[in-house]
Amino acid sequence: MKTYDIVIVGGGASGLIAAISSKKVNKDIRVAIIEKNDRIGKKLINTGNGRCNITNADITKEHYYSSNSKFFDFFGSFSLNDAEDFFGKLGVVFKTEENGKIYPYSLQASSVLDALRYECEKLNVDVFCIERVKSAKKTGAKFLVVTDGDEYNSSALIIAAGGAASDKLGGSYDGYNILKSFGHKSTELYPSITAVKTKTELIKALKGIKTDADVTLVNGKQKKSMFGEILFTDYGLSGPPILQLSQMLMGKGNGAYFEIDFMPEYSYDDVVDLIHNRKNNVFEDRLENLFIGMLNKRIGQCVIKSAGLNLSDAASLLTDKQISSVASKIKKFRLEVTGVRGFEYAQVTGGGIELNKFDCTTMQSLICSGLYSCGEVLDVTGDCGGFNLQWAWTSGYKAGQGAAKSVKK
């Protein structure tokens, strides 16, 4: 059996910063990280397509989802500026892009992981990889953590085990199960920041096509629009705007639908005029060629067919009513949502362990003293763009500080 002051379950973003922040309180306390993967930071190193979107310049409530309306109080003592200061002391220089996304200046996720890893080594944090936690319990004032390789005894326990998303990068239900064993409850979990399934009859021929468009997701009374590159797939839609909007679906279809504007810079009347002006100047007078030079060829043909017209019909014979229908399809191409891609394809997990049983200043459980938690396992989900990593930094920093103060020698 190994004995420590603090044991941290999970060596991802929140677990690493928890370890470092705990040692900043008292360098002499003994801290261990238990990681089930063969190395720490496996998911972190893949964030931002390998560039690590470390945080965002616009850390506001509007970019987060939680069943607890007071969740933003958890950000109080470790803000964006604190994150910049923390990483700056580790040698990480921030680079802010026009869209507010903040990256390491190196544009390498590996450099962020290296900075955290080297700091853990410098502070003598012990790391045990390829060990999965089988059980955790508290007896008296001590915690006993049993893995498939050893046993660990500690005064404080931090659960930073991540969520269920991206199982190939270490996603699992372990953290939820451990916290539930101490009496905590979880909201319903769902895949978030993921591609969306739609009805595909209209878009089968568009598989692999990418195009910039305005996309609006309508889900009951909720309605949100985004601009960016969308990707048509054999199951529906992907691309940055789709991943972002998927948050609204909470893992379900529920009658939601997308409206795609293929020409957002043009009004409906502008599009009608464009079609009128070109209908008599179409190659071979066939509708299949109506949008050459105006839309992606396959998208243009899809629009024609979705308006109930044949590609072989004469463009010159288009009626005002038909032109109106085609223009409507260009400005509001509707696709019904049938669901979302599963946890294995999701970037983060929506939902999680309920926050109302944690102290927002220390991340300590209100059910079990000495038990702390942070990161994705909790019921906070951010938009794509560095918001989830900021939550990991904030909650992990607080958990480490809180745990260290509770065992301070």
C-alpha positions as CSV (number, residue, x, y, z in Angstrom):
1,M,0.0,0.0,0.0
2,K,1.2,3.5,-0.9
3,T,0.4,6.4,1.4
4,Y,-0.1,10.1,0.3
5,D,-1.6,13.3,1.5
6,I,-3.6,13.7,-1.7
7,V,-4.5,11.1,-4.3
8,I,-5.8,12.4,-7.7
9,V,-7.7,10.0,-9.9
10,G,-7.1,11.2,-13.5
11,G,-4.1,12.7,-15.2
12,G,-5.9,14.9,-17.7
13,A,-6.1,18.7,-17.8
14,S,-7.9,19.2,-14.5
15,G,-6.0,16.5,-12.7
16,L,-2.6,17.9,-13.7
17,I,-3.4,21.5,-12.6
18,A,-4.9,20.1,-9.4
19,A,-1.6,18.4,-8.6
20,I,0.4,21.5,-9.3
21,S,-1.8,23.9,-7.4
22,S,-1.8,21.6,-4.4
23,K,2.0,21.6,-4.3
24,K,2.0,25.4,-4.6
25,V,0.2,25.5,-1.2
26,N,2.7,23.3,0.4
27,K,5.6,21.7,-1.5
28,D,6.1,19.1,1.2
29,I,2.7,17.4,0.9
30,R,2.8,14.0,-0.9
31,V,0.7,14.0,-4.0
32,A,0.0,11.1,-6.4
33,I,-1.8,11.0,-9.8
34,I,-3.4,7.7,-10.8
35,E,-4.0,7.4,-14.6
36,K,-5.6,4.5,-16.4
37,N,-4.0,5.3,-19.7
38,D,-0.4,4.5,-20.6
39,R,0.4,8.2,-20.3
40,I,-1.0,11.4,-18.8
41,G,-2.7,14.1,-20.9
42,K,-3.8,11.8,-23.7
43,K,-6.9,13.8,-24.4
44,L,-5.2,17.2,-23.8
45,I,-2.6,16.6,-26.5
46,N,-5.4,16.1,-29.1
47,T,-7.3,19.3,-28.3
48,G,-7.7,22.0,-30.9
49,N,-6.6,19.6,-33.6
50,G,-3.2,19.3,-31.9
51,R,-2.8,23.0,-31.3
52,C,-4.5,23.1,-27.9
53,N,-7.2,25.8,-27.7
54,I,-6.1,26.5,-24.2
55,T,-8.9,29.0,-23.3
56,N,-11.0,31.8,-24.8
57,A,-11.0,35.6,-24.5
58,D,-14.8,35.6,-23.9
59,I,-15.3,33.5,-20.8
60,T,-18.9,34.3,-20.0
61,K,-22.0,32.3,-18.8
62,E,-23.5,32.3,-22.3
63,H,-20.9,29.8,-23.5
64,Y,-21.7,27.2,-20.8
65,Y,-24.4,24.7,-20.1
66,S,-25.3,23.3,-16.6
67,S,-28.3,22.3,-14.7
68,N,-27.0,24.5,-11.8
69,S,-27.7,28.1,-12.5
70,K,-25.0,29.2,-10.0
71,F,-22.3,27.2,-11.6
72,F,-20.4,30.3,-12.8
73,D,-19.6,31.1,-9.2
74,F,-17.1,28.3,-9.5
75,F,-15.0,30.6,-11.8
76,G,-14.6,33.2,-9.1
77,S,-11.0,32.6,-7.9
78,F,-9.4,31.3,-11.1
79,S,-10.3,33.4,-14.1
80,L,-8.9,33.8,-17.6
81,N,-6.3,36.3,-16.3
82,D,-5.3,33.8,-13.6
83,A,-4.9,31.1,-16.2
84,E,-2.7,33.3,-18.3
85,D,-0.6,34.1,-15.3
86,F,-0.4,30.4,-14.2
87,F,0.7,29.1,-17.6
88,G,3.0,32.1,-18.1
89,K,5.0,31.0,-15.0
90,L,5.3,27.6,-16.6
91,G,6.7,29.2,-19.8
92,V,3.6,29.0,-21.9
93,V,3.0,32.2,-24.0
94,F,-0.6,32.8,-25.1
95,K,-1.6,33.7,-28.7
96,T,-5.1,35.2,-29.2
97,E,-6.7,34.8,-32.6
98,E,-9.4,37.1,-34.1
99,N,-12.2,34.8,-33.0
100,G,-11.2,35.0,-29.4
101,K,-9.6,31.5,-29.3
102,I,-6.4,31.4,-27.3
103,Y,-3.6,29.0,-28.1
104,P,-0.1,28.5,-26.9
105,Y,2.2,30.6,-29.1
106,S,3.9,27.4,-30.2
107,L,0.5,26.1,-31.6
108,Q,1.5,22.7,-30.1
109,A,-0.7,20.9,-27.6
110,S,2.4,18.9,-26.7
111,S,4.1,22.0,-25.4
112,V,1.2,22.7,-22.9
113,L,1.3,19.1,-21.8
114,D,5.1,19.2,-21.5
115,A,4.9,22.4,-19.3
116,L,2.4,20.7,-17.0
117,R,4.3,17.4,-16.9
118,Y,7.7,19.1,-16.2
119,E,6.2,21.1,-13.4
120,C,4.7,18.0,-11.8
121,E,8.2,16.4,-12.0
122,K,9.8,19.5,-10.6
123,L,7.3,19.4,-7.7
124,N,7.8,15.7,-7.1
125,V,4.3,14.6,-7.9
126,D,4.2,10.9,-8.3
127,V,2.4,9.6,-11.4
128,F,1.2,6.0,-11.8
129,C,-0.1,5.1,-15.3
130,I,-1.9,2.0,-16.5
131,E,-3.8,1.7,-13.3
132,R,-7.5,1.7,-13.3
133,V,-9.4,2.5,-10.1
134,K,-11.6,-0.4,-9.0
135,S,-13.0,1.2,-5.8
136,A,-12.6,4.1,-3.4
137,K,-14.0,4.5,0.1
138,K,-13.4,6.5,3.2
139,T,-12.7,4.8,6.6
140,G,-12.4,7.3,9.4
141,A,-10.3,10.2,8.2
142,K,-8.6,8.3,5.4
143,F,-9.5,7.3,1.9
144,L,-8.6,3.9,0.5
145,V,-8.2,3.7,-3.3
146,V,-7.9,0.3,-4.8
147,T,-6.6,0.0,-8.4
148,D,-6.0,-3.1,-10.5
149,G,-2.4,-2.9,-9.5
150,D,-2.1,-1.5,-6.0
151,E,-3.8,0.3,-3.1
152,Y,-3.4,3.9,-2.1
153,N,-4.1,5.6,1.3
154,S,-4.7,9.4,1.5
155,S,-6.1,12.2,3.6
156,A,-7.8,13.9,0.6
157,L,-9.1,12.4,-2.7
158,I,-9.6,14.4,-5.9
159,I,-11.7,12.8,-8.7
160,A,-10.6,14.3,-12.0
161,A,-11.3,11.3,-14.1
162,G,-12.9,13.1,-17.1
163,G,-16.1,12.1,-18.9
164,A,-17.5,9.4,-21.1
165,A,-16.7,11.1,-24.4
166,S,-13.8,9.9,-26.6
167,D,-13.2,6.4,-25.2
168,K,-10.1,6.0,-27.5
169,L,-8.5,8.9,-25.6
170,G,-9.5,7.6,-22.2
171,G,-13.1,8.5,-21.8
172,S,-15.0,6.3,-19.4
173,Y,-17.7,6.3,-16.7
174,D,-15.2,5.6,-13.9
175,G,-15.4,9.1,-12.4
176,Y,-19.2,9.1,-12.3
177,N,-19.2,5.7,-10.6
178,I,-16.7,6.6,-8.0
179,L,-18.5,9.8,-7.0
180,K,-21.9,8.0,-7.0
181,S,-20.4,5.5,-4.6
182,F,-19.9,8.4,-2.1
183,G,-23.6,9.4,-2.5
184,H,-23.3,12.0,-5.3
185,K,-25.9,12.0,-8.2
186,S,-25.5,12.6,-11.9
187,T,-27.7,14.3,-14.4
188,E,-28.4,12.5,-17.6
189,L,-25.2,12.2,-19.7
190,Y,-25.2,13.0,-23.4
191,P,-22.6,13.4,-26.2
192,S,-21.7,17.0,-26.8
193,I,-19.7,18.9,-29.4
194,T,-20.3,16.2,-31.9
195,A,-21.6,15.7,-35.4
196,V,-25.4,15.5,-35.9
197,K,-27.5,12.9,-37.6
198,T,-30.2,14.0,-40.0
199,K,-32.6,12.6,-42.5
200,T,-30.3,11.9,-45.5
201,E,-32.6,11.4,-48.5
202,L,-32.0,14.9,-49.8
203,I,-28.2,15.0,-49.2
204,K,-26.9,11.5,-50.2
205,A,-25.1,12.9,-53.2
206,L,-23.4,15.6,-51.1
207,K,-21.3,13.2,-49.0
208,G,-17.8,14.7,-48.6
209,I,-18.8,18.2,-49.7
210,K,-17.7,21.2,-47.6
211,T,-19.1,24.6,-47.9
212,D,-19.4,27.9,-45.9
213,A,-22.9,28.6,-44.9
214,D,-25.1,30.2,-42.2
215,V,-26.6,27.3,-40.2
216,T,-29.6,27.8,-37.9
217,L,-30.7,25.0,-35.4
218,V,-34.3,25.2,-34.3
219,N,-35.1,23.0,-31.3
220,G,-38.5,23.8,-29.9
221,K,-38.4,27.4,-28.7
222,Q,-34.6,27.5,-28.9
223,K,-33.1,29.0,-32.1
224,K,-29.4,29.7,-32.7
225,S,-27.4,30.5,-35.8
226,M,-23.7,30.2,-36.7
227,F,-21.6,30.7,-39.8
228,G,-18.8,28.5,-40.9
229,E,-17.7,25.5,-42.9
230,I,-20.2,22.6,-42.8
231,L,-19.5,19.1,-44.0
232,F,-22.1,16.8,-45.5
233,T,-21.7,13.1,-44.4
234,D,-23.4,9.8,-45.0
235,Y,-25.2,10.2,-41.7
236,G,-25.9,14.0,-41.7
237,L,-23.8,17.1,-40.9
238,S,-20.5,17.9,-39.3
239,G,-18.1,20.9,-39.3
240,P,-17.4,23.6,-36.6
241,P,-20.9,25.2,-36.6
242,I,-22.6,21.8,-36.4
243,L,-20.4,20.7,-33.5
244,Q,-21.1,23.9,-31.7
245,L,-24.9,23.8,-32.3
246,S,-25.1,20.2,-31.2
247,Q,-24.9,21.4,-27.6
248,M,-28.6,22.5,-27.9
249,L,-29.7,19.0,-28.7
250,M,-28.6,17.4,-25.4
251,G,-28.1,14.1,-27.3
252,K,-31.6,13.9,-28.9
253,G,-33.4,14.8,-32.1
254,N,-36.8,15.7,-30.6
255,G,-38.2,17.4,-33.7
256,A,-35.3,19.7,-34.1
257,Y,-34.2,20.8,-37.6
258,F,-31.4,22.8,-39.4
259,E,-32.0,25.6,-41.8
260,I,-29.0,26.1,-44.1
261,D,-28.4,29.4,-45.9
262,F,-26.0,28.7,-48.8
263,M,-25.8,32.4,-49.8
264,P,-25.8,34.4,-46.5
265,E,-24.4,37.5,-48.2
266,Y,-27.4,37.7,-50.5
267,S,-31.0,38.4,-49.5
268,Y,-33.9,36.2,-50.7
269,D,-34.8,38.8,-53.3
270,D,-31.2,39.0,-54.5
271,V,-31.2,35.3,-55.1
272,V,-34.5,35.5,-57.0
273,D,-33.0,38.2,-59.2
274,L,-29.9,36.1,-59.8
275,I,-31.9,33.1,-61.0
276,H,-34.1,35.3,-63.2
277,N,-31.0,36.9,-64.8
278,R,-29.3,33.6,-65.6
279,K,-32.2,31.2,-66.5
280,N,-31.9,32.1,-70.2
281,N,-28.1,31.7,-70.3
282,V,-27.7,28.2,-69.0
283,F,-25.4,25.7,-70.7
284,E,-27.6,23.3,-72.8
285,D,-30.6,24.9,-71.2
286,R,-30.6,22.2,-68.5
287,L,-31.4,22.9,-64.8
288,E,-28.5,20.8,-63.8
289,N,-26.2,23.6,-65.0
290,L,-28.3,26.5,-63.5
291,F,-25.9,27.3,-60.7
292,I,-22.5,26.8,-62.4
293,G,-20.3,29.6,-61.1
294,M,-22.8,30.4,-58.3
295,L,-23.0,27.3,-56.0
296,N,-21.0,24.1,-55.6
297,K,-22.3,22.0,-58.6
298,R,-23.6,19.1,-56.4
299,I,-25.2,21.5,-53.9
300,G,-26.9,23.3,-56.8
301,Q,-28.3,20.1,-58.2
302,C,-29.5,19.0,-54.8
303,V,-31.3,22.4,-54.4
304,I,-33.0,21.8,-57.8
305,K,-34.2,18.3,-56.9
306,S,-35.3,19.4,-53.4
307,A,-37.5,22.0,-55.1
308,G,-39.3,19.2,-56.9
309,L,-37.7,19.9,-60.3
310,N,-35.8,17.6,-62.7
311,L,-32.2,18.2,-63.6
312,S,-33.0,17.7,-67.3
313,D,-35.8,20.3,-67.4
314,A,-35.3,23.5,-69.4
315,A,-34.0,26.3,-67.3
316,S,-35.5,28.9,-69.6
317,L,-39.0,27.6,-68.8
318,L,-38.7,28.2,-65.0
319,T,-41.8,30.0,-63.7
320,D,-41.8,32.7,-61.1
321,K,-43.3,30.2,-58.6
322,Q,-40.5,27.7,-59.4
323,I,-37.8,30.3,-59.1
324,S,-39.3,31.4,-55.7
325,S,-39.2,27.7,-54.6
326,V,-35.6,27.3,-55.6
327,A,-34.5,30.6,-54.0
328,S,-36.2,29.5,-50.8
329,K,-34.2,26.2,-50.8
330,I,-31.0,28.2,-51.2
331,K,-31.8,30.5,-48.3
332,K,-33.5,27.9,-46.0
333,F,-32.5,24.4,-46.9
334,R,-34.2,22.4,-44.2
335,L,-32.8,19.1,-42.7
336,E,-34.6,17.3,-39.9
337,V,-32.4,16.1,-37.0
338,T,-32.7,12.5,-36.0
339,G,-30.0,12.4,-33.3
340,V,-26.3,12.9,-32.6
341,R,-23.2,10.9,-33.0
342,G,-22.3,8.8,-29.9
343,F,-19.9,9.4,-27.1
344,E,-17.1,7.8,-29.1
345,Y,-17.3,10.7,-31.5
346,A,-18.0,13.5,-29.1
347,Q,-15.4,15.9,-27.8
348,V,-17.0,16.3,-24.4
349,T,-19.7,14.9,-22.2
350,G,-22.8,16.9,-21.5
351,G,-24.3,16.6,-18.1
352,G,-22.5,15.1,-15.2
353,I,-22.3,14.9,-11.4
354,E,-24.6,17.5,-9.9
355,L,-22.8,20.7,-8.7
356,N,-25.2,21.6,-5.8
357,K,-23.3,19.2,-3.5
358,F,-19.9,20.9,-4.0
359,D,-18.4,24.0,-2.4
360,C,-17.8,26.4,-5.2
361,T,-14.7,27.9,-3.4
362,T,-12.8,24.7,-2.8
363,M,-14.5,22.0,-5.0
364,Q,-15.0,19.9,-1.8
365,S,-17.9,17.6,-1.6
366,L,-20.7,18.6,0.8
367,I,-21.5,15.0,1.3
368,C,-18.0,13.6,2.2
369,S,-15.3,15.8,3.7
370,G,-11.9,15.4,2.1
371,L,-13.5,14.4,-1.2
372,Y,-13.0,16.8,-4.2
373,S,-13.8,16.8,-7.8
374,C,-13.1,18.9,-11.0
375,G,-13.3,18.9,-14.7
376,E,-15.5,17.1,-17.2
377,V,-17.0,14.7,-14.7
378,L,-19.0,17.5,-13.2
379,D,-22.2,19.0,-14.8
380,V,-20.6,21.9,-16.7
381,T,-20.2,21.8,-20.5
382,G,-18.7,24.6,-22.5
383,D,-18.9,25.6,-26.1
384,C,-16.2,24.6,-28.6
385,G,-13.3,27.0,-28.5
386,G,-11.3,26.7,-25.3
387,F,-14.3,27.0,-22.9
388,N,-14.1,23.4,-21.6
389,L,-10.4,23.6,-20.9
390,Q,-10.9,26.8,-19.0
391,W,-13.4,24.9,-16.8
392,A,-10.8,22.2,-16.3
393,W,-8.1,24.8,-15.3
394,T,-10.5,26.7,-13.0
395,S,-12.0,23.7,-11.2
396,G,-8.8,21.7,-11.1
397,Y,-6.9,24.7,-9.6
398,K,-9.5,25.2,-6.9
399,A,-9.7,21.5,-6.1
400,G,-5.9,21.2,-5.7
401,Q,-5.8,24.3,-3.5
402,G,-8.7,23.2,-1.4
403,A,-7.4,19.7,-0.9
404,A,-3.9,21.0,0.1
405,K,-5.3,23.4,2.6
406,S,-7.3,20.6,4.2
407,V,-4.2,18.5,4.8
408,K,-1.7,21.3,5.3
409,K,1.0,20.3,7.7
